[in-house]
Amino acid sequence: MKTYLLIACVISLPSLALAKPAAVDQKFVKEAACGGKAEVMMGKLALEKSKNESVRSFAQKMIDDHSAANQKLESVAQAEGLTVPAEVGPKEQKVYDKLAKLDGKEFDLQYMKAMQKDHDEDVKEFEKASTTVKSASLRDFVTTTLPTLREHDKMAHDSDATK
C-alpha cells in the first residue's frame, strides 16, 4: 500500500510544477503593472510640464519609487509564470493624453488630482490583493509596496497644487 501511495505522489509532482498561475494573480499583475508604468510615464510628463517645485518633486518620487516597484513586480511575475503587459492600459493612456494637453497651473492641478484618484484606487487594490492573491511571493510584493503607496496617497492629498 505504501508503495502505491509513493508512486502516486511521484507521478503527480510534475503536474504540480506545471500548474497554471491563479487568475486572481494574473489580474492583479496586469492592473498593478499598468498602473505602475502609468505613474512613471505621467511623472516624466510632469517633469516636462510643471514649473511648481512641489509637483516636480512629487513627480520625481513617483518615477523613482514606481520604477523600482515595477522592476520588482516584473521579477516576481516572471518567477511565478505571470505575464506583465508591455504598455499601459487604455484607462491610463486616456488620463495621460488628457494631461498632455494641459499647461501651467491647470496641468499641476489636474496631475495632482489624477495622482490622488489613482493612489486612492491603488491603496484599495493592494489592500484587497494582500488577502486574495495566491502566490506567496506576490503577496510579499503587495505587503512591502503598500506602505509606499499609502505615503504617495498622503503626499498627493497634501499637495498645495490642489488648493
N, C-alpha and C positions, 0 to 999 in steps of 0.2 A: 504494500500500500504506500509506504513512504517513497519508494522508487517512482511510482506513477505520479505522485504529487510533485516530486522534484522535477521530473521530466515536463510536466505541465507548466510549472513555473518557468523553467528554462525556455520552453517554446514560446511562452507569452512575452518574454522580455523584449525581443526585437519589436513587437508591435507597440510596446510602451514607448520605446525610443523614437518611433516614427509617429507618435501621437500628434494630431493636428493641434496647433495653439488654440486656446479658447477664443471664441468670437468676441467676448467682452474685452479681452486683452487687445485684440487687433483693433477694435473700435476705439479704445482709449488711445492706443499708439497713434492712430490716424489723426484723431482730434488734437491730441497734445502736440504732435509734430507740426500740424498745420498752424496751430496757434503760436507755437514757439518760433517757427520760421517767420510768421507774420510780425511778431514782436521785433525781431531783428530788422526785417525789411522796413517797418514803419519807424523804428528808431533811427535808421540811416536816413530816411526821408526827413525826419525831424531835425537831424544834424544839418541837413542841407538847407532847410527852410526857416528854421526858427532863429530868432535873434535873442530870445529870452534865455538867460543863463540857467535858470532852474529847469526849464523844459529841456534844454540841451544836456544838462547834467543827468536828468532822468532818462533821456533817450540813450545816452551812453551806457548807463547802468542796464537798460533793457538789452542793449546789444551785447554787453559783456555777460550778463547773467543768463540770458536766453541762449546765447551761442554755446555756453558751457553746458547748459541743461540739454540742448539739442544734441550735442555730441554724446552725452551720457545716455540719453534716450535711444539714440541710434545704436550705440554699443549694446545696450540691454536688449533692444528689439532684435538685433541681429543674432545674438546668442540664443534668443527664445524662438527664432524662426518666424518673426513677425515682420511685416512689410512696412517700411517708413515711406510716406509719399515724398516725392522729389520737390513738389511745389506746394504753395499754399492752396487752400480750397477756394471756391467761388465766393463764399461769405467774406473771407479775409481779403480777397482781392478787391471786392466791392468797396470795403472800408478804405483800403489803400488808395484806390482810384479817386474816391471822394476827397480824401485828404490831399492828394497830389494836386488838386485843382485850387487849393486854398493857399493864402499867404498871410504873413504878419500875425496880428493878434487873433484873427479868426482861425488861422491854422493852429496856433497854440491852444486855443480854447477847444477846438474840435478834436485835436490829437489827444489832449488830456482827458476829455470826455470819453473818447474811444478807449483809452487805457483804463479808465475807471470801469467802464462796462465790461471790457474784456477780462480784467483781473477779477471783478466780481464773479464772472462766469467761470474763470479758471479755478478760483478757490473752491467753488461749489463742485466743479467737475473732479478736481483732485481729492476733495473730501469724500465724495461718493466712491471714487476709484480705490481709495485706501481700504475700503471694505468689500469691493466687488471684483477687483482683478484677481485672477487665479495664480499667476506667476509670482513666486516669492521675490525674485529679483526686480520685477516690475513694481511690485508693491513697495519694495525698499526705495526705488527711484521716486515713487509718489510721495512717500512719507518724508524723504530727505529734501524734496523740492518744495513741498507745501509751505514751509516757513518763509522761503524766499518769495513765493507768490503772495503770501499774506503781507509781507513787507512792501512789495510793489503796489499792492492794492491800497495800503495805507498811504504810501507816498503819492499815488495818483489822486486820492481823495483829498489829501492835504495841500495839493499844489495851489500856488497863488494864481496860476494861469487860468483857473476855472472860476475865479471870483470876480 
